Amino acid sequence: MPPPPSAARLAALVLVLAAAPASARIAVLPLSGPRNANLERQLSSSICAKMGCVPASTVMSGKKVDWDKVRRARLEGVLVGGLSKATRPQVLEVSFLTPDAQRAWRERYTVTNGRISSTTLSQIRDAVHAAARQPAATAAPLASAAPAAAAAASPAPSPPPGEIAPPPPGEIAPPPAGAAPAGNVSATGESPRPDLVEVEIAVQLVHRSWTYTNHDPAGGLRTYTLSLVTEPRARLGVYPLRTAEGLFASAGLELSGAVAVGPTVAGDDPAAPRFPLSLWWLDAGLRARLRLGSWTLGPGVGFRLSHQSVNPTSPGVTLEGIPTVEAKAVRMGLAFAGPIAGAFGLAGELNYLLVLSTGLDAAFPQQSAGPAFEGRLGVTWDVSHLLRLFLGGTFSQETYNLNAPGSADAAKASTFGGELGFRMGL
């Protein structure tokens, strides 16, 4: 006696439920190309919060996807992706592959500062979920569910010739339930805002010279050359205006300065004690930062005080011929920074100084300011998000018009050398 129709429908429904997983289950593989652990965590945290994820090693044999493992694990598919090597702008390509090694979905996205926005993460997550559930959405009506379920339960055909090689092995473990993702990614997948406070400290080793144009030694003016001077430099920045995305990154106040440690100049008698030379400068100003792909540009404006003077020796002997400088200037500059390969990057700053007053001795009544500029360029290494090391070069040049006939037309201070330091952000 054949079973009643209601019993047949119930058996079909049970078979469908047994064959279909409770929720989509996929494997998220590491990205190929330049390594970006933060971006990988962003992707896995967003996708695995909505779908069930298994470790990448579950579906891999060596460096390739093992599709037999994918089918035995009854996964809906595998998510693979890669980052372009170019950084202006960097592009992320992600694809969802079905258990029979067919690409069900692929899209490309622009990466800004090594991250993608929360809106883009939501788009990727929803697209992957839709691609993973596509077979269920196109399933036949319930009356024919039993044959379809039986066919789905049978072993899938072998993938077409040629294997899809995922990125180098490495595991993206699904985050624990309720736990925040590691790194600089918030629990909602949003990119973090730039640092509120930055501290930069460097030790400079520089060569400095003080020379003249049309110099007549009989006029009493002296030159000097300092072959190697240690000059610590520091910068403190506070940036209360910050955004996580868009062209504008941050803006705030900066205070910076440097002082030479122990420079001396010789007098007329080489055997006599040398004269201490005081050299320092101090800056205060505003800085804004703009995002250009993975790079940042930081136009800035501020006010600078710079000082030069020769102090007496311990017996009280003074040295004439090197003018005292108490210059005041408006500083206009542009800083820049960005990656070049992995954790390594470039950073630099160029400044032009509009000297308002020189503060030269009264012996030069016709004095005026000439052009002044400075620059730094270095290689950076991001040890972590909080700590960056840098090694680079520095130079500066200041010109003062003395207009002193019989002595010199102008004085020029030139400095160049190298620096080693670190930057910390909070």
C-alpha positions in Angstrom: 0.0 0.0 0.0 1.6 3.3 -1.1 2.3 5.9 1.7 -0.1 8.8 1.9 0.9 12.0 0.1 1.6 13.8 3.4 4.1 11.1 4.4 5.9 11.4 1.1 6.2 15.2 1.5 7.5 14.7 5.1 10.1 12.3 4.0 11.3 14.7 1.2 11.5 17.5 3.7 13.6 15.4 6.1 16.0 14.4 3.3 16.4 18.1 2.3 17.1 19.2 5.8 19.6 16.4 6.3 21.5 17.2 3.1 21.6 21.0 3.6 23.9 22.5 6.3 22.4 24.7 9.0 24.4 27.7 7.8 26.9 28.4 5.0 30.3 27.0 5.8 33.4 28.2 3.9 37.2 28.5 4.2 38.9 31.9 4.0 42.4 31.6 2.7 45.3 34.0 3.2 45.8 36.7 0.6 48.4 36.4 -2.1 50.8 39.3 -2.9 52.2 41.7 -0.4 51.4 40.5 3.1 48.7 42.5 5.0 47.7 40.7 8.2 45.4 43.6 9.3 43.4 43.3 6.0 43.2 39.5 6.3 41.8 39.9 9.8 39.3 42.5 8.5 38.0 40.0 5.9 37.9 37.0 8.1 36.3 38.8 11.0 33.5 40.3 8.9 32.8 37.2 6.8 33.0 34.6 9.6 30.7 36.7 11.8 27.9 35.9 9.4 29.0 32.5 8.0 30.6 29.4 9.5 34.3 29.3 8.8 36.8 26.5 9.0 40.6 26.9 9.1 42.4 27.2 5.8 44.5 24.1 6.5 41.3 22.0 6.5 41.1 22.3 2.7 44.7 22.6 1.7 47.3 20.0 0.7 50.7 21.7 0.6 50.2 25.0 -1.2 47.1 24.1 -3.2 43.4 23.7 -2.6 42.4 20.0 -2.2 38.9 19.9 -3.6 38.3 16.4 -2.3 38.8 17.9 1.2 36.4 20.7 0.3 33.7 18.3 -0.6 34.3 15.9 2.3 34.0 18.9 4.7 30.7 19.7 2.9 31.7 23.3 2.4 29.8 25.8 0.2 33.1 27.0 -1.2 36.4 28.7 -0.6 37.2 32.4 -0.6 40.6 33.4 -2.2 42.1 36.8 -2.9 45.2 38.7 -3.6 46.7 42.2 -3.2 48.4 44.1 -6.1 52.0 45.1 -5.7 51.2 48.7 -6.8 50.5 51.1 -3.9 48.9 54.0 -5.8 46.3 52.8 -5.3 46.5 49.2 -4.1 43.8 46.8 -5.3 42.3 43.8 -3.6 40.7 41.1 -5.7 38.5 38.5 -4.0 36.8 35.4 -5.5 34.4 32.8 -4.2 35.0 29.3 -5.6 32.4 26.5 -5.4 33.3 22.9 -4.4 33.7 22.0 -8.1 36.4 24.7 -8.5 34.1 27.0 -10.4 34.3 30.8 -9.7 30.9 31.9 -8.5 31.8 35.5 -7.8 34.7 37.9 -8.2 35.2 41.6 -7.5 37.9 44.2 -7.1 38.2 46.9 -4.4 40.5 49.8 -3.7 42.7 49.5 -0.6 43.4 52.8 1.3 46.3 52.9 3.8 46.3 49.0 3.9 42.6 48.8 4.8 39.1 48.8 3.4 36.1 50.6 4.7 33.3 49.0 6.8 30.9 49.6 3.9 33.2 47.7 1.5 33.5 44.9 4.1 29.7 44.6 4.3 29.5 44.4 0.5 32.1 41.6 0.3 30.4 39.7 3.2 26.9 40.0 1.6 28.2 39.0 -1.8 30.1 36.0 -0.5 27.0 34.9 1.5 24.8 35.2 -1.6 27.3 33.3 -3.7 27.6 30.5 -1.1 23.8 30.2 -0.8 23.1 30.4 -4.5 22.4 26.7 -5.0 19.8 26.8 -2.2 18.1 29.9 -3.7 17.7 28.2 -7.1 16.6 24.8 -5.7 13.6 23.1 -7.2 10.2 23.1 -5.6 9.5 20.9 -2.6 7.7 18.2 -4.7 11.0 17.5 -6.5 13.2 18.1 -3.4 14.0 14.5 -2.8 15.6 13.7 -6.2 17.6 17.0 -6.0 18.8 16.3 -2.5 19.8 12.8 -3.4 21.8 14.2 -6.3 23.4 16.8 -4.0 24.4 14.1 -1.6 26.2 12.1 -4.3 29.9 12.8 -4.8 30.5 15.9 -6.9 32.3 15.5 -10.2 36.0 16.0 -10.3 37.2 19.6 -10.9 38.3 20.5 -14.4 41.9 20.1 -15.4 44.3 22.6 -13.7 44.3 23.4 -10.0 43.8 26.7 -8.5 46.8 27.6 -6.4 45.9 29.7 -3.3 48.4 32.0 -1.6 51.2 30.8 0.5 50.1 28.7 3.5 49.1 30.4 6.7 46.0 30.2 8.7 43.2 32.6 9.3 41.5 31.1 12.3 37.8 32.1 12.8 37.5 34.6 15.7 35.9 33.2 18.9 32.3 34.1 19.4 32.0 37.6 20.9 35.7 38.3 20.7 37.1 41.5 19.1 39.4 40.9 16.1 43.1 41.2 16.7 45.2 44.1 15.4 44.0 47.6 14.5 40.6 46.5 13.4 37.5 47.3 15.4 34.9 44.7 16.2 32.7 46.3 13.4 35.4 46.0 10.9 36.0 49.7 10.6 39.4 51.2 9.9 40.9 52.9 12.9 41.4 56.7 12.9 45.0 58.2 12.8 46.9 58.5 16.0 45.8 61.2 18.4 49.3 61.8 19.8 52.7 61.3 18.1 56.1 61.5 19.6 59.2 61.5 17.4 62.8 61.5 18.7 66.0 61.4 16.6 69.7 61.8 17.0 71.3 63.8 14.2 75.0 63.8 13.3 75.7 66.9 11.2 78.4 68.9 9.5 77.9 72.7 9.9 79.7 75.6 8.4 79.4 79.4 8.7 80.8 81.2 5.7 80.6 84.6 3.9 80.4 85.9 0.4 82.9 88.6 -0.7 84.6 88.0 2.7 87.5 90.3 3.7 89.3 88.7 6.7 90.7 92.1 7.6 87.2 93.2 8.4 87.1 91.1 11.6 84.5 88.5 10.7 85.3 84.8 11.4 84.2 81.6 9.7 83.9 78.2 11.4 83.4 74.6 10.4 82.1 71.9 12.7 82.9 68.5 11.2 80.7 66.4 13.4 78.0 67.7 15.8 75.5 65.7 17.7 72.1 67.4 17.5 69.1 65.6 19.2 65.7 66.5 17.6 62.2 65.9 19.0 58.7 66.5 17.8 55.4 66.2 19.7 52.1 66.3 17.8 48.5 66.3 19.0 45.8 65.8 16.3 42.3 66.0 17.7 40.7 66.3 14.3 40.7 62.8 12.8 38.8 60.7 10.3 39.0 57.0 9.4 38.3 57.4 5.7 38.4 59.9 2.9 40.9 62.5 1.7 41.2 64.3 5.0 43.1 62.2 7.6 44.0 64.4 10.6 44.9 67.9 11.7 46.4 69.4 14.9 49.2 71.1 16.7 53.0 70.3 16.6 55.9 71.4 18.7 59.4 70.5 17.6 63.0 71.6 18.2 66.7 70.6 18.2 69.8 71.6 20.1 73.5 71.0 19.4 75.4 69.2 22.1 78.8 70.7 23.0 80.0 72.4 19.8 83.0 74.7 20.2 85.0 77.0 18.0 88.7 77.9 18.2 90.0 81.4 18.8 93.3 83.0 17.7 95.4 80.8 19.9 94.9 77.1 19.1 96.5 76.1 22.4 93.9 78.2 24.4 90.5 76.8 25.5 87.9 76.7 22.7 84.8 78.9 22.9 81.4 77.2 23.4 78.9 77.7 20.6 75.2 77.8 21.3 72.9 76.4 18.5 69.2 75.6 18.7 65.9 76.1 17.0 62.3 75.8 18.2 59.1 75.3 16.1 55.4 75.6 16.9 52.6 75.3 14.3 49.7 73.5 12.6 49.8 70.4 10.5 47.1 68.7 8.4 47.4 65.3 6.7 45.7 64.1 3.5 45.4 60.6 2.2 46.5 59.8 -1.3 46.1 56.1 -1.7 48.6 54.5 0.7 50.6 57.7 1.0 49.9 60.8 3.2 50.8 64.4 2.5 51.0 66.8 5.4 51.1 70.6 4.6 52.1 72.6 7.6 52.6 76.2 8.7 54.3 77.5 11.9 56.6 79.9 13.6 60.3 79.3 14.2 62.9 80.7 16.5 66.6 80.0 15.8 69.7 81.0 17.8 73.4 81.2 17.3 75.9 82.7 19.7 79.5 82.3 21.0 79.8 82.1 24.7 82.8 83.2 26.8 85.3 80.6 28.0 85.5 79.7 31.7 88.1 82.5 32.4 85.6 85.0 30.9 87.4 85.5 27.6 85.1 86.4 24.7 85.5 85.9 21.0 84.5 88.5 18.4 83.8 88.1 14.7 80.9 85.5 14.7 77.6 87.3 14.8 74.9 86.4 17.2 71.7 85.4 15.5 68.2 85.5 17.0 66.1 84.9 13.9 62.3 84.7 13.8 60.6 83.1 10.8 57.4 81.8 9.4 57.8 78.1 8.4 55.8 76.7 5.4 56.3 73.1 4.6 55.1 69.7 3.3 55.7 66.3 4.9 55.0 63.0 3.2 55.1 59.3 4.0 54.2 56.0 2.4 55.1 52.3 1.9 57.5 51.0 -0.6 57.8 47.3 0.2 56.1 45.5 3.0 56.9 47.2 6.3 59.4 49.5 4.7 58.6 53.0 3.4 59.8 56.5 2.7 59.2 59.6 4.8 60.4 63.2 4.3 59.7 66.9 4.9 60.6 70.0 3.0 60.3 73.5 4.6 60.8 77.1 3.4 61.5 79.7 6.0 60.3 83.3 5.5 62.6 85.1 7.9 60.9 88.1 9.5 63.9 89.3 11.5 67.4 88.2 11.8 68.3 89.4 15.3 71.9 90.1 14.1 74.3 92.3 16.1 73.9 96.0 15.9 77.2 96.1 14.1 75.2 95.4 10.9 72.6 98.2 10.6 71.8 97.3 6.9 71.1 93.6 7.6 68.2 91.7 6.0 67.1 88.1 5.6 68.0 85.9 2.6 66.4 82.6 1.6 66.3 79.8 4.1 65.1 76.2 3.6 65.6 72.7 5.1 64.7 69.1 4.2 64.7 65.5 5.5 64.4 62.2 3.7 64.6 58.8 5.2 63.7 55.1 5.0 61.1 53.9 7.6 60.4 50.5 9.1 57.1 49.9 10.8 57.9 47.6 13.7 54.2 47.8 14.7 51.4 50.2 14.4 52.7 52.0 17.4 56.4 52.1 16.6 58.2 53.2 13.5 62.0 53.4 13.1 63.7 55.6 10.5 67.1 56.3 9.1 67.7 59.2 6.8 69.5 62.4 5.8 69.0 66.1 6.6 70.1 69.4 5.3 69.4 73.1 5.8 70.7 76.5 4.6 70.2 80.0 5.9 71.4 83.2 4.4 71.7 86.6 6.1 72.5 89.7 4.1 75.0 91.7 6.1 75.6 94.6 3.7 78.8 95.4 5.4 81.3 96.9 2.9 84.9 95.9 3.8 83.8 92.8 5.7 81.3 90.7 3.8 78.1 90.9 1.7 76.3 88.0 3.3 76.7 85.2 5.8 75.5 81.6 5.1 74.9 78.7 7.6 74.9 75.3 5.9 74.1 72.0 7.6 73.9 68.5 6.3 74.2 65.0 7.8 72.2 62.0 8.9 69.7 61.0 11.6 68.5 57.9 13.4 65.3 57.9 15.4 61.8 56.5 16.1 58.2 57.6 16.1 55.5 56.4 18.5 51.8 56.9 18.0 48.9 56.6 20.4 
